[in-house]
Amino acid sequence: MKRFLFLIFLFSSLQIMAQDEPLKKAFSIGAELGIPNVSVYNIGLTVSGKGEFPVSDKLAITATAAYSTFFYKGNLFTNSKTLTAARFIPLKAGVKYYVNQGIYFEGELGTAIETNYLKQDLFAFSIGPGFLIPINEKHSVDFGLRYEKWSQHQVQQTAIRFAYRFGW
């Protein structure tokens, strides 16, 4: 699996290096798979939307809104003896720095609002790399990998994001 991801990353970075266009405003809609580390959760599934607003040739400001569901260990197949899944609404803002036109590093800060159980607001931060695979001049597929932590040890995860990105 690691070799497969490395080959995808290498192939797309070679494709992307040939491009030399200025950054554009963009919006992406994606699905995320979260793998919690040292947690009461087994797996996390997220649907997210992200806006990207360029401030220079290589730097953009981002705003992300999402809906996340985390399944407790032993609850993946809805065992009646375990708690129902925990649900959150993460809202984050950050910066995205492009190493070249398609490879980037991103960091975000914000909050994750729990919608069931304690209904608390958690401080959230995330950081990680990603790359774009162009489809045409305005559309691309965004593949991102990030480390994310929410306060009070609620969630600490490695997340993989696949998104469809619209640029204008």
KOLGURO-859403 format. One record per residue: residue number from 1; residue in one letter; x, y, z of N, C-alpha, C in turn. Coordinates in steps of 0.2 Angstrom, whole numbers. Each point is the difference from the previous one (the first is absolute). Last residue first. Layout:
N
PT     n   res     n.X     n.Y     n.Z    ca.X    ca.Y    ca.Z     c.X     c.Y     c.Z
PT   NUM     A       X       Y       Z       X       Y       Z       X       Y       Z
...
This chain:
168
PT     n   res     n.X     n.Y     n.Z    ca.X    ca.Y    ca.Z     c.X     c.Y     c.Z
PT   168     W     -58     144     -51      -3       5      -4       4       6       0
PT   167     G      -3     -29       7       4       6       0      -3       5      -5
PT   166     F      -6     -24      15      -2       4      -6       4       7       1
PT   165     R       3     -28       9       1       8       1      -2       3      -7
PT   164     Y      -4     -24      15      -1       3      -6       1       7       0
PT   163     A      11     -20      17      -5       6      -1       0       1      -7
PT   162     F       9     -16      22      -1       0      -8      -5       5      -1
PT   161     R      17      -6      23      -6       3      -4       1       0      -7
PT   160     I       9     -12      25       1       0      -7      -6       4      -3
PT   159     A      12      -1      26      -6       0      -4       2       0      -8
PT   158     T       7      -5      28       3       0      -7      -5       0      -5
PT   157     Q      -2       7      28      -1      -4      -6       5       1      -6
PT   156     Q     -12       5      26       7       1      -3       0      -5      -5
PT   155     V     -20      10      18       2      -3      -7       7       2      -1
PT   154     Q      -8       4      21      -6      -3      -3       2      -3      -6
PT   153     H      13      13      17       2      -7      -2      -6      -4      -3
PT   152     Q       1      24       7      -2      -5       5       1      -7      -2
PT   151     S       0      17     -21       2       1       7      -3      -6       5
PT   150     W       6      -4     -26      -5       4       3       2       0       8
PT   149     K      14      -6     -24      -1      -1       7      -5       5       2
PT   148     E      13     -12     -24      -5       5       3      -1      -2       8
PT   147     Y      16      -4     -25      -1      -1       7      -4       5       3
PT   146     R       0      -8     -27       1       5       6       0      -4       6
PT   145     L      -1      -1     -29       1      -4       6       2       5       5
PT   144     G     -13       1     -26       4       3       6       1      -5       5
PT   143     F      -8       5     -27       1      -5       4       5       3       6
PT   142     D     -18       8     -22       5       2       6       1      -6       5
PT   141     V      -7       6     -28      -1      -5       6       5       2       5
PT   140     S     -11      17     -20       5      -5       2      -2      -4       6
PT   139     H      -7      22     -20      -2      -6       5       6      -4       1
PT   138     K       1      19     -15      -4       2       6      -2      -5       5
PT   137     E      13      -4     -21       3       6       3      -4       3       6
PT   136     N      -2     -26      -4       1       5      -5       2       6       3
PT   135     I       3     -19      12      -4      -3      -4      -1       4      -7
PT   134     P      20      -3      21      -4       4      -4      -4      -4      -5
PT   133     I      10      -3      25       0      -4      -6      -4       4      -5
PT   132     L      13       6      25      -6       1      -5       2      -4      -6
PT   131     F       8      -2      27       2       2      -7      -7       0      -4
PT   130     G      12       1      28      -5      -2      -5       2       2      -7
PT   129     P       7      -1      30       1       2      -7      -6      -3      -5
PT   128     G       0      10      27       1      -6      -4       1       2      -7
PT   127     I     -12       6      26       6       2      -4       2      -6      -4
PT   126     S     -20      12      19       3      -6      -4       5       3      -4
PT   125     F     -17       5      23       5       2      -4       2      -6      -5
PT   124     A     -20      10      20       2      -5      -5       6       3      -4
PT   123     F     -17       2      24       5       3      -4       3      -5      -5
PT   122     L     -25      -2      10       7      -2       1       4       4      -4
PT   121     D     -26       0      12       4       3      -5       7      -2       1
PT   120     Q     -23     -14       8       5       5       2       4       3      -6
PT   119     K     -19     -17       6      -2       6      -4       5       5       2
PT   118     L      -3     -24       8       1       6       4      -1       7      -3
PT   117     Y     -11     -20     -13       3      -2       7       1       7       4
PT   116     N      -3       4     -26      -3      -5       4       4      -1       7
PT   115     T       8      15     -17      -7       1      -1      -5      -5       4
PT   114     E      26      13       0      -3      -6       1      -8       1       0
PT   113     I      20      14     -11      -5       1       4      -4      -7       0
PT   112     A      25      11      -5      -4      -5      -2      -6       0       5
PT   111     T      20      19     -10      -4      -3       5      -4      -6      -3
PT   110     G      24      13      -7      -7       2       0      -3      -4       6
PT   109     L      23       3     -18      -2       0       7      -7       2       0
PT   108     E      20     -10     -19      -6       3       2      -1       0       7
PT   107     G      19      -5     -22      -1       0       7      -7       4       1
PT   106     E      16     -12     -22      -6       4       3       0      -1       7
PT   105     F      15      -4     -25       0      -1       8      -5       4       2
PT   104     Y       4     -10     -27      -1       5       6       1      -2       7
PT   103     I       2      -3     -30       2      -3       6      -1       5       6
PT   102     G      -4       5     -23      -5      -5       2       2      -3       6
PT   101     Q      13      19     -11      -7       1      -1      -5      -5       3
PT   100     N      22       1      13      -1       2      -7      -7       0      -2
PT    99     V       4       1      22       7      -1      -2       1       1      -7
PT    98     Y     -20      10      15       2      -4      -5       7       0      -2
PT    97     Y     -17       4      23       6       3      -4       2      -5      -5
PT    96     K     -22       8      16       2      -5      -4       6       3      -4
PT    95     V     -15       5      25       4       2      -6       2      -6      -4
PT    94     G     -22       5      17       7      -1       0       3       3      -6
PT    93     A     -24      -7      16       3       5      -5       7      -1       0
PT    92     K     -24     -15       8       7       2       1       2       5      -6
PT    91     L     -21     -16      14       1       6      -4       7       3       1
PT    90     P     -16     -25       4       6       4       0       0       6      -4
PT    89     I     -18     -16      13       0       5      -6       7       3       1
PT    88     F     -10     -26       9       4       7       1      -1       4      -6
PT    87     R      -8     -25      14      -1       5      -6       3       7       2
PT    86     A       0     -29       8       1       7       2       0       5      -6
PT    85     A     -12     -25       3       5       3      -2       0       8       2
PT    84     T     -12     -19      15       0       2      -7       6       5      -1
PT    83     L       3     -19      19      -3       7      -1      -1       1      -8
PT    82     T      -1     -25       9       4       5       0      -3       7      -1
PT    81     K     -11     -22       0       3       1       7       5       6       0
PT    80     S     -11      -9     -20      -5       3       4       3       2       7
PT    79     N      13      -2     -23      -1      -4       5      -5       4       5
PT    78     T      10       6     -24      -6       1       4      -2      -5       5
PT    77     F      20       1     -14      -6      -3      -3      -6       0       4
PT    76     L      20      11       7       0       1      -7      -6      -3      -4
PT    75     N       8       1      24      -6       3      -2      -1       1      -8
PT    74     G      20      -7      15      -6      -5       1      -6       2      -3
PT    73     K      15      20       5       3      -7      -1      -6      -5       2
PT    72     Y      -8      24      -9       3      -3       6       3      -7      -1
PT    71     F      -4      20     -19      -3      -7       3       4      -2       6
PT    70     F      -5      25     -13       5      -5       3      -3      -5       3
PT    69     T      -5      21     -19      -3      -5       4       6      -5       3
PT    68     S      -4      27     -11       4      -6       1      -4      -5       5
PT    67     Y      -1      23     -18      -4      -4       4       3      -7       1
PT    66     A       9      27      -8      -1      -7      -1      -5      -3       5
PT    65     A      14      24     -11      -5      -2       4      -2      -8      -2
PT    64     T      21      20      -4      -2      -6       0      -6      -1       4
PT    63     A      18      18     -13      -6       0       5      -3      -7      -1
PT    62     T      25      14      -7      -5      -5      -1      -5       1       6
PT    61     I      21      14     -15      -4       0       7      -5      -5      -2
PT    60     A      24       1     -13      -7       1       0      -3       0       7
PT    59     L      25       2     -16      -3       0       6      -8       1       0
PT    58     K      18       2     -18       1      -7       3      -4      -1       7
PT    57     D       0      20     -14       1      -5      -5       0      -7       3
PT    56     S     -14      17      14       7       1      -4       0      -5      -5
PT    55     V     -19       1      13       3       7       2       6       1      -3
PT    54     P     -24     -17      -4       7       2      -1       2       7       3
PT    53     F     -19     -18       7       0       6      -3       7       3       0
PT    52     E     -18     -23       3       7       2       0       0       7      -4
PT    51     G     -18     -19      14       1       6      -4       7       2       0
PT    50     K     -15     -24       6       6       5       1       0       5      -5
PT    49     G     -16     -22      12       0       5      -6       6       5       2
PT    48     S      -8     -27       8       3       6       1      -1       5      -7
PT    47     V      -6     -25      15      -1       3      -6       1       8       1
PT    46     T       8     -25      13      -2       7       0      -1       2      -7
PT    45     L       5     -21      20      -2       1      -7      -2       7      -1
PT    44     G      15     -18      17      -3       6      -1      -2       1      -7
PT    43     I       7     -20      20       1       2      -7      -5       7       0
PT    42     N       4     -11      21       3      -5      -5       2       3      -7
PT    41     Y      -2      11      27      -3      -1      -7       4      -5      -4
PT    40     V       7       8      22      -6      -5       1      -4      -1      -7
PT    39     S      27       6       1      -6       3       0      -6      -5       2
PT    38     V      25       1     -10      -1       0       8      -7       4       1
PT    37     N       3       4     -23       6      -3       3      -2       1       8
PT    36     P     -16      -1     -24       2       3       6       6      -4       3
PT    35     I      -9       4     -25       2      -5       4       3       2       6
PT    34     G     -18       9     -21       5       2       6       2      -7       3
PT    33     L     -10      10     -25       1      -6       4       5       2       6
PT    32     E     -16      15     -19       6      -1       4      -1      -7       4
PT    31     A     -10      16     -23      -2      -5       5       7      -2       4
PT    30     G      -9      24     -15       4      -7       1      -3      -4       5
PT    29     I       0      24     -16      -5      -4       4       3      -7       0
PT    28     S       9      27      -6       1      -7       0      -5      -3       4
PT    27     F       8      25     -13      -4      -3       5       0      -8      -1
PT    26     A      15      25      -7      -2      -7      -1      -5      -2       6
PT    25     K      16      21     -14      -5      -1       6      -3      -7      -2
PT    24     K      24       4      -9      -7       2      -1      -4      -1       6
PT    23     L      29       2      -8      -6      -3       4      -6       4      -2
PT    22     P      18       0     -19      -1       3       7      -6      -4       3
PT    21     E      16     -13     -17      -5       4       0      -1       4       7
PT    20     D      15     -19     -13       2       6       3      -5       6      -1
PT    19     Q       6     -29      -3      -5       5       0       3       6       3
PT    18     A      11     -22      -1       0       4      -7      -5       6       0
PT    17     M       2     -15      19       6       4       0       0       4      -7
PT    16     I     -17     -17       5      -1       6       3       6       5      -1
PT    15     Q       1     -23      -5      -5       3      -5      -1       7       2
PT    14     L      14     -13      14       3       1      -7      -5       3      -5
PT    13     S      -8      -5      21       4       5       1       4       1      -6
PT    12     S     -14     -18       1      -4       6       0       4       6       0
PT    11     F      10     -21       2      -3       1      -7      -3       6       0
PT    10     L       8      -6      21       5       1      -4      -2       2      -7
PT     9     F     -16      -7      16       3       6       2       5       2      -5
PT     8     I      -9     -21      -2      -5       5      -2       3       7       1
PT     7     L      13     -18       7       0       0      -7      -5       6      -2
PT     6     F       1      -5      23       6       3      -2       0       1      -8
PT     5     L     -17     -12      10      -1       7       1       6       4      -2
PT     4     F       2     -24      -2      -5       3      -4      -1       7       1
PT     3     R      14     -11      14       3       1      -7      -5       3      -4
PT     2     K      -7      -6      21       4       6       0       3       1      -7
PT     1     M     -13     -19       3      -4       6       0       4       6       0
